[in-house]
């Protein structure tokens, strides 16, 4: 005779249930956040009710500038060759793009 094992219908859900849904389900390890609230399953996404702060705008600008700098290095053969030599000499990063991103992020002057 076979053994029947009953499982819960859904263990956990990650992502949106439909494209138009504002609720995003994400599985996190059970527990409480720093504020003492249960943070297990849902996050409601919607339109922002406050304007971006100066710090957020500066971070957006930095991200954009670093992305453009990395793309420029990847397109320039001479700069890419130099970057590959530097990448080969280090052991922290396993991918060239990650190394370039970290280098450009650290050197960003804004």
Buried (B, 14 or more C-beta within 10 A) or exposed (E): EEEEEEEEEEEEEEEEEEEEEEEBBEEEEEEEEEEEEEBBBEEEEEEEEEEEEEEEEEEEEBEEBBEEBBEEBBEEEEBBEEBEEEBEEEEEBEEBBEBBBBBBBEEEEE
